Every structure is written in structure tokens, then in C-alpha cells.
């Protein structure tokens, strides 16, 4: 196998990229401040569909808990 390693490939593999990842700046700061869960919850709550799904699941869980408690008291 005769592979030619260009200077670009050599720098790419030997040194990490020092560029500014602007799209990941907010999540990078969240990781540094150890608040990744808070970041994910805020992003999920900001999305209307995720908010509806979260509220629906919470409602189903509360209904199930109420059903179990009522059935336990009656029986």
C-alpha cells in the first residue's frame, strides 16, 4: 500500500483543532459549570412539543398514582 500523507492530514491527526466551536459554546460552558442537566431541561421546556409530552406523561403518572391509592383505600 502506497499512501501519501499530506501536511494537512499530518496536522489534523497530531494536533487537536483549536478553532472556536461557536455552536457548542453554550453547552461547553454548561459542562464546565457542571449544569448540563439544567441546560437540557431548559432546552426541552422551551420546545412546545416537548413541553406537551412532558406534561402528558406527568398527568398519566399522577392519574396512575391516584388510581392505585384509591383502589387501595376502597379494597
N, CA and C of each residue as an Amber inpcrd file, in Angstrom:
protein
   225
   0.8460000  -1.1690000   0.0000000   0.0000000   0.0000000   0.0000000
   0.8930000   1.2330000   0.0000000   0.6490000   2.0920000  -0.9120000
   1.4560000   3.2890000  -1.0330000   0.5790000   4.5040000  -0.7310000
   0.5930000   4.9470000   0.5300000  -0.2400000   6.0760000   0.9350000
   0.6270000   7.3080000   1.1190000   0.1430000   8.4150000   0.6330000
   0.8480000   9.6780000   0.7970000   0.1110000  10.4930000   1.8530000
   0.8220000  10.8640000   2.8950000   0.2240000  11.6580000   3.9560000
   0.5750000  13.1210000   3.7210000  -0.4210000  13.8910000   3.4180000
  -0.1700000  15.3050000   3.1570000   0.0640000  16.0400000   4.4720000
   0.5480000  17.2560000   4.3560000   0.7980000  18.0750000   5.5510000
  -0.5090000  18.3620000   6.2950000  -1.5830000  18.5250000   5.5410000
  -2.8900000  18.7740000   6.1580000  -3.3120000  17.5890000   7.0200000
  -3.1610000  16.3810000   6.4880000  -3.5220000  15.1820000   7.2400000
  -2.6450000  15.0260000   8.4730000  -1.3860000  15.3570000   8.3430000
  -0.4660000  15.2200000   9.4750000  -0.8720000  16.1520000  10.6120000
  -1.1890000  17.3910000  10.2910000  -1.6000000  18.3280000  11.3360000
  -2.9570000  17.9570000  11.9110000  -3.8260000  17.4430000  11.0830000
  -5.1570000  17.0950000  11.5520000  -5.1130000  15.9550000  12.5640000
  -4.2220000  14.9970000  12.3680000  -4.1810000  13.8520000  13.2640000
  -3.2910000  14.0630000  14.4720000  -2.3180000  14.9280000  14.3890000
  -1.3810000  15.0580000  15.5010000  -1.7500000  16.1600000  16.4760000
  -2.5220000  17.1500000  16.0450000  -2.8620000  18.2590000  16.9300000
  -4.3700000  18.4510000  16.9580000  -4.9260000  18.6860000  18.1280000
  -6.3690000  18.9490000  18.1770000  -6.6910000  20.2930000  17.5400000
  -7.8560000  20.3710000  17.0040000  -8.2990000  21.5960000  16.3470000
  -8.5450000  22.6700000  17.3930000  -7.9470000  23.8130000  17.2460000
  -8.0640000  24.8920000  18.2210000  -9.1120000  25.9280000  17.8220000
  -9.9250000  25.6290000  16.8260000 -10.9230000  26.5850000  16.3540000
 -12.0220000  26.8080000  17.3830000 -12.7410000  27.8740000  17.2170000
 -13.8310000  28.2110000  18.1190000 -15.1070000  27.5360000  17.6190000
 -15.6620000  26.6510000  18.4180000 -16.8950000  25.9470000  18.0700000
 -18.0590000  26.7960000  18.5720000 -18.4460000  27.7880000  17.7890000
 -19.4510000  28.7460000  18.2300000 -20.7910000  28.0830000  18.5240000
 -21.1440000  27.0770000  17.7830000 -22.4190000  26.4000000  18.0130000
 -22.4670000  25.6480000  19.3190000 -21.3140000  25.2430000  19.8270000
 -21.2600000  24.4710000  21.0600000 -20.8010000  25.3030000  22.2560000
 -20.7230000  26.6110000  22.1050000 -20.2160000  27.4590000  23.1890000
 -21.0990000  27.3700000  24.4240000 -22.4110000  27.3780000  24.2300000
 -23.3240000  27.3480000  25.3760000 -23.2550000  26.0110000  26.1060000
 -23.2390000  24.9110000  25.3640000 -23.1820000  23.6010000  26.0110000
 -21.8040000  23.3630000  26.6360000 -20.7660000  23.8990000  26.0120000
 -19.4270000  23.7840000  26.5870000 -19.3590000  24.5150000  27.9220000
 -19.9620000  25.6780000  27.9840000 -19.9950000  26.4300000  29.2470000
 -20.8230000  25.6740000  30.2840000 -21.8980000  25.0430000  29.8780000
 -22.7220000  24.2720000  30.8040000 -21.9430000  23.0910000  31.3750000
 -21.1500000  22.4460000  30.5390000 -20.3360000  21.3250000  31.0160000
 -19.2900000  21.8170000  32.0020000 -18.6560000  22.9440000  31.6780000
 -17.6410000  23.4930000  32.5800000 -18.2410000  23.8740000  33.9310000
 -19.4500000  24.3840000  33.9070000 -20.0840000  24.8050000  35.1560000
 -20.8670000  23.6800000  35.8100000 -20.8140000  22.4850000  35.2540000
 -21.4710000  21.2940000  35.7790000 -22.9790000  21.5180000  35.9310000
 -23.5790000  22.0750000  34.9070000 -25.0250000  22.2880000  34.9120000
 -25.6450000  21.7680000  33.6170000 -25.1780000  20.6290000  33.1590000
 -25.6520000  20.0740000  31.8980000 -27.1170000  19.6480000  31.9870000
 -27.5260000  19.0950000  33.1270000 -28.9140000  18.6800000  33.2820000
 -29.8430000  19.8870000  33.2370000 -29.4430000  20.9680000  33.8940000
 -30.2480000  22.1820000  33.8670000 -30.3640000  22.7160000  32.4420000
 -29.2730000  22.6550000  31.6920000 -29.2750000  23.1140000  30.3060000
 -30.2490000  22.2720000  29.4750000 -30.2160000  20.9770000  29.6400000
 -31.1000000  20.1060000  28.8660000 -32.5620000  20.3270000  29.2240000
 -32.8410000  20.5240000  30.5150000 -34.2200000  20.7510000  30.9370000
 -34.7550000  22.0770000  30.3840000 -33.9330000  23.1130000  30.4070000
 -34.3740000  24.4020000  29.8660000 -34.6320000  24.3160000  28.3690000
 -33.7690000  23.6180000  27.6420000 -33.9480000  23.4760000  26.2020000
 -35.2010000  22.6480000  25.8940000 -35.4370000  21.5900000  26.6660000
 -36.6120000  20.7490000  26.4540000 -37.8920000  21.5130000  26.7790000
 -37.8940000  22.2950000  27.8540000 -39.0830000  23.0320000  28.2450000
 -39.3900000  24.1660000  27.2590000 -38.3800000  24.6760000  26.6000000
 -38.5860000  25.7530000  25.6350000 -39.2890000  25.2570000  24.3710000
 -39.1740000  23.9720000  24.0770000 -39.8000000  23.3920000  22.8910000
 -41.2620000  23.0600000  23.2070000 -42.2170000  23.6050000  22.4550000
 -43.6370000  23.3840000  22.7710000 -44.0540000  21.9120000  22.7210000
 -43.5130000  21.1530000  21.7860000 -43.8850000  19.7410000  21.6850000
 -43.3410000  18.9640000  22.8830000 -42.0950000  19.2140000  23.2450000
 -41.5290000  18.5500000  24.4200000 -42.2850000  18.9230000  25.6820000
 -42.7050000  20.1730000  25.7830000 -43.4630000  20.6070000  26.9580000
 -44.7750000  19.8420000  27.0480000 -45.4680000  19.6880000  25.9260000
 -46.7390000  18.9460000  25.9280000 -46.5300000  17.4780000  26.2890000
 -45.5010000  16.8710000  25.7370000 -45.2260000  15.4670000  26.0430000
 -44.8750000  15.2970000  27.5190000 -44.0670000  16.1990000  28.0640000
 -43.6950000  16.1230000  29.4790000 -44.9250000  16.2580000  30.3580000
 -45.7820000  17.2220000  30.0600000 -46.9960000  17.4000000  30.8480000
 -47.9370000  16.2040000  30.7170000 -48.0370000  15.6310000  29.5290000
 -48.8790000  14.4600000  29.3140000 -48.3740000  13.2630000  30.1220000
 -47.0780000  13.0230000  30.0990000 -46.5010000  11.9060000  30.8570000
 -46.6910000  12.1280000  32.3560000 -46.4930000  13.3540000  32.8230000
 -46.6970000  13.6610000  34.2400000 -48.1600000  13.4490000  34.6240000
 -49.0900000  13.8410000  33.7600000 -50.5070000  13.6410000  34.0210000
 -50.8510000  12.1570000  34.0910000 -50.3220000  11.3700000  33.1880000
 -50.5620000   9.9170000  33.1980000 -50.0150000   9.3010000  34.4850000
 -48.8070000   9.6980000  34.8930000 -48.2310000   9.1650000  36.1330000
 -49.0610000   9.5570000  37.3530000 -49.5060000  10.8000000  37.4070000
 -50.3530000  11.2290000  38.5200000 -51.6920000  10.4880000  38.5310000
 -52.2650000  10.2620000  37.3660000 -53.5170000   9.5090000  37.2800000
 -53.3070000   8.0670000  37.7620000 -52.2000000   7.4660000  37.4000000
 -51.9070000   6.1020000  37.8390000 -51.7190000   6.0400000  39.3550000
 -51.0070000   7.0030000  39.9060000 -50.7900000   7.0390000  41.3570000
 -52.1250000   7.2320000  42.0790000 -52.9550000   8.1210000  41.5580000
 -54.2740000   8.3390000  42.1520000 -55.1080000   7.0670000  42.0730000
 -55.0810000   6.3670000  40.9510000 -55.8260000   5.1210000  40.7820000
 -55.3560000   4.0760000  41.7880000 -54.0740000   3.9360000  41.9740000
 -53.5410000   2.9380000  42.9110000 -53.9530000   3.2790000  44.3410000
 -53.8560000   4.5420000  44.7040000 -54.2240000   4.9480000  46.0660000
 -55.7180000   4.7560000  46.3040000 -56.5410000   5.1500000  45.3540000
 -57.9940000   4.9940000  45.5130000 -58.3690000   3.5200000  45.5700000
 -57.7810000   2.6980000  44.7220000 -58.0690000   1.2700000  44.7530000
 -57.6040000   0.6300000  46.0450000 -56.5030000   1.0960000  46.5990000
 -56.0070000   0.5360000  47.8410000 -56.9190000   0.9010000  49.0090000
 -57.4560000   2.1000000  49.0160000 -58.3370000   2.5480000  50.0890000
 -59.6840000   1.8380000  49.9930000 -60.2110000   1.6690000  48.7920000
 -61.5180000   1.0290000  48.6020000 -61.4510000  -0.4620000  48.9030000
 -60.4390000  -1.1240000  48.4530000 -60.3300000  -2.5680000  48.6730000
 -59.6370000  -2.7900000  49.9750000
